[in-house]
Structures are given as C-alpha cells and as structure tokens.
Amino acid sequence: MSKTTATRARPLSPHLQIYKPIPTMVMSIVHRITGGALYFGILLFVAWLLAAATSEDWFNTLSVIYGSWFGRLVLFGFTWALIHHAIGGIRHFVMDTGHWLEKHASTRMAVAMPFISVAITVVIWIIGYMARGA
C-alpha cells in the first residue's frame, strides 16, 4: 500500500469557543462554578465551628481574619455562591416539573438569576449587620 501525503480536513468537535454564550448556558456554567466554590467555602465554616468548639484564642484569631475587609469579601462571595447555587437548584427543580421549559421563560429566569441572587445576598448581609448592631 502506498501512503498519501494529502490530509483530509477533519471537522472540529464543538467546544466553548464555537458556541455563542446564551444566558441559560452561562447560568449553567456559573451554577457548576458556585457548586465547586461551596466546597472551599464550607471549609471556612468548618474552621469557624472547630474554633468555636475548641479554643478561644483560635476563635479570636479567626474572628480577626473573617472580620477584615478581605475576610468579609470572601464571606460575602461565599454567601452569594450559596444563594446563587440554591436559586439555580430551585430553578432546575421547577423545570423538572415541566414549567419554564419554553425558551423565553428559561432565558428570562436565567437573566434574572444574578440580580435575584445578589439582591437576596445583600438583604441577608443587611439583616446580619442589623442583628449584630454594627
């Protein structure tokens, strides 16, 4: 058999650089990212629980870290990830019941999700600061 030097153009497999990002796709990706972020954020919560249960010095150290501007920013991001992921889960649950499956309805919910999750997160933090008295 003879070898040919000509190569055939093979089709590209679809990947993210080919698809145009649409709101439902972006929210699906963000839902997965927030799910992954929750694994790391829960470590902060576990560290806080362990500190509260074991040593006053460790608890005070974590309070200083979590109370800094960077710590509060991380905790705000964790709160947002938790809320956004929960809302995404509720959205998928509703879609599993057969509702919001039409293109316009699912797109509208996907566009609304970031605004709803940020609004709920801000309200939770405002309530937290009001309850804290600071």
C-alpha positions as CSV (number, residue, x, y, z in Angstrom):
1,M,0.0,0.0,0.0
2,S,1.1,3.4,-0.7
3,K,1.0,6.3,1.7
4,T,-0.6,9.5,0.6
5,T,0.8,12.8,1.8
6,A,-2.5,14.6,1.3
7,T,-4.5,15.1,4.5
8,R,-8.2,15.5,4.7
9,A,-9.7,18.3,6.7
10,R,-11.4,16.8,9.7
11,P,-14.4,18.5,11.4
12,L,-13.7,20.2,14.7
13,S,-15.5,19.0,17.7
14,P,-17.8,21.6,19.2
15,H,-16.3,23.5,22.1
16,L,-16.9,26.7,24.1
17,Q,-15.1,28.8,21.5
18,I,-17.6,27.9,18.9
19,Y,-20.9,28.4,20.8
20,K,-22.3,31.8,21.3
21,P,-22.9,32.3,25.0
22,I,-26.5,32.5,25.8
23,P,-28.0,33.3,29.3
24,T,-29.0,29.7,30.0
25,M,-25.6,28.3,29.1
26,V,-23.8,31.0,31.2
27,M,-26.0,30.3,34.2
28,S,-25.4,26.6,33.9
29,I,-21.7,27.2,33.9
30,V,-22.0,29.6,36.9
31,H,-24.1,27.0,38.7
32,R,-21.3,24.5,38.4
33,I,-18.7,27.0,39.4
34,T,-20.6,28.1,42.5
35,G,-21.1,24.4,43.4
36,G,-17.3,24.0,43.3
37,A,-16.8,27.2,45.3
38,L,-19.1,25.9,48.0
39,Y,-16.7,23.0,48.7
40,F,-14.0,25.5,49.6
41,G,-16.3,27.9,51.4
42,I,-17.6,25.1,53.6
43,L,-14.0,24.7,54.9
44,L,-14.3,28.3,56.3
45,F,-17.5,27.3,58.1
46,V,-15.9,24.1,59.5
47,A,-12.9,26.1,60.7
48,W,-15.2,28.5,62.4
49,L,-17.1,25.7,64.1
50,L,-13.9,24.0,65.2
51,A,-12.5,27.2,66.6
52,A,-15.7,27.9,68.5
53,A,-15.7,24.3,69.9
54,T,-12.0,24.1,70.9
55,S,-10.0,27.3,71.7
56,E,-10.9,30.9,72.5
57,D,-7.6,32.0,71.0
58,W,-8.2,30.2,67.7
59,F,-11.8,31.6,67.6
60,N,-10.5,35.2,68.3
61,T,-7.8,34.7,65.5
62,L,-10.5,33.5,63.0
63,S,-12.7,36.4,64.1
64,V,-10.0,38.9,63.2
65,I,-9.4,37.2,59.9
66,Y,-13.1,36.9,59.0
67,G,-13.7,40.4,60.2
68,S,-11.1,42.0,58.0
69,W,-12.2,43.6,54.7
70,F,-10.7,40.7,52.8
71,G,-12.4,38.1,55.1
72,R,-15.8,39.9,54.7
73,L,-15.3,40.0,51.0
74,V,-14.7,36.2,50.9
75,L,-17.6,35.6,53.2
76,F,-19.9,37.8,51.0
77,G,-18.7,35.8,48.0
78,F,-19.5,32.5,49.8
79,T,-22.9,33.8,50.8
80,W,-23.6,34.8,47.2
81,A,-22.4,31.4,45.9
82,L,-24.6,29.6,48.3
83,I,-27.7,31.7,47.4
84,H,-27.0,31.6,43.7
85,H,-26.5,27.9,43.7
86,A,-29.7,27.4,45.7
87,I,-31.7,29.5,43.4
88,G,-30.2,27.6,40.4
89,G,-31.2,24.3,42.1
90,I,-34.8,25.6,42.7
91,R,-34.9,26.8,39.0
92,H,-33.9,23.3,37.8
93,F,-36.4,21.7,40.2
94,V,-39.2,23.8,38.8
95,M,-38.0,22.9,35.2
96,D,-38.1,19.2,36.2
97,T,-41.8,19.6,37.0
98,G,-42.4,20.8,33.4
99,H,-42.6,24.5,34.0
100,W,-40.4,27.3,32.5
101,L,-39.3,25.0,29.7
102,E,-40.2,27.4,26.9
103,K,-37.2,29.3,25.5
104,H,-38.4,32.8,26.5
105,A,-39.3,31.7,30.1
106,S,-36.0,29.8,30.7
107,T,-34.0,32.7,29.2
108,R,-35.9,35.3,31.4
109,M,-35.2,33.3,34.5
110,A,-31.5,32.8,33.6
111,V,-31.2,36.6,33.1
112,A,-33.0,37.3,36.4
113,M,-30.9,34.9,38.5
114,P,-27.8,37.1,39.0
115,F,-29.9,40.0,40.1
116,I,-32.1,37.9,42.4
117,S,-29.1,36.2,44.0
118,V,-27.2,39.5,44.6
119,A,-30.3,41.1,46.0
120,I,-31.0,38.3,48.4
121,T,-27.3,38.2,49.4
122,V,-27.3,41.9,50.2
123,V,-30.6,41.6,52.2
124,I,-29.1,38.8,54.2
125,W,-26.0,40.8,55.0
126,I,-28.1,43.9,55.9
127,I,-30.2,41.7,58.3
128,G,-26.9,40.3,59.7
129,Y,-25.5,43.7,60.3
130,M,-28.7,44.9,61.8
131,A,-28.9,41.9,64.1
132,R,-25.3,42.4,65.1
133,G,-25.8,46.0,65.9
134,A,-22.8,47.3,63.9
